[in-house]
Amino acid sequence: MRLVEHAPRHSIFTITFKFHQPFIIYSLFTYLRLCSGGSSFQKLRFAFGSSPELSSRIQSREGKSTIRRYIIMSSTMNSYIDIGANLLDDRFLQGVYRGQARHEPDVHLVIQRARQANVCNVILTAGTLEESQRSLQYAREWNQLYSHSSEAADDDHHDNDTCNAAIDNSRNPIRFYSTVGIHPTRCQQEFVDSPLADDEILQQLLDIAKDGMTDGTVVAIGEIGLDYDRLEFCDKHVQHEYLIKQLLALARPTGLPLFLHNRSVSRDLVQVLREHEDCWKQAGAVAHSFDDTLELAQEFIELGCYIGLNGCSLRTEDNLNTVKELPLDHILLETDCPYCEVRPTHAGYKYIQTQFEAKAEKKYERSKLVKSRQEPCHVVQVAEIIAGVKDLDLKVVADACFENTRRLFRFAADDDDI
């Protein structure tokens, strides 16, 4: 074994082993963690066999004498919750992009990578009646597979080539939750154009919510709110009407928090929430994918809402200035995957420390992410940007957002240890 500083910028150390010796790796990892202390350790990156010469040597050897490479990232020391994931999207469940089949369904590999990144809770967001039912169904199905440290789940769905973490996190438990509600841009199709009466649709949504609440799987009413960017799908009047109806018919009787959509509506959503505080105030809410002004964020917070941040919240310098001023105890992390990629041209990109190898969907490889398709594991990057903007240690940000999420959605203290 040899230990040398490899890249000062990221405090990377190169360590090579002749054989696969997990107990030595784990012991070394634990020792370095204890020696380095909490805050400084978060800036360390450990790479096994990551130098160019070693890479060529690795490629030229086979069998038991092959040097095994592992990457230990500081992010694996923190736990994360992705409050907004669209894992029922065709890109995950079917491998279909813009109507074209590109690869096999790989949602189980996506879940595997989330587990490796220490994402222990994921909320599946719904925007239609059908999605509300399917999100609950999939959350329950995946909880059977992944909410326990199960070898069976790994053996059934995963390939050892997908494991690229130094400490094998493939058996980390992860629990899924879901939401129930109609997205503002879908109110026309789901209510107005439906052959069913409004009351019947709302009752079906309420039944799904109550069913999901029996085992704690449904944790929010949403995605509901207002969206003035896409009025071609649903006009303002219809959006307002059915936002209020969902507050009265779903939020009030369930007592669940709100998962809110707020896009280019100025103070209109805040005003509706203020006028109907009795429907939701005690349960709380989150303004998801927030990319508006600091002043509006402060109004949401004063009302009793949290602010959900993802890649779309971190695109411009104005966005970052807003994030810098947001109180940490009111921030939640999300990816809104497969959307909201943080691109190199975005203002927040410079703060990213953790990179994921990716290929275009046309050149799909099971062991790599799909380029520009966000996954729950990318929540680590969102936390890193927030930490960089606020000049805080990553662990401070990760821990605060983790506890904020537990508080809003009332997750049990041991949910991530099931």
Disulfide bonds with the S-S distance in Angstrom:
Cys312-Cys340 2.28
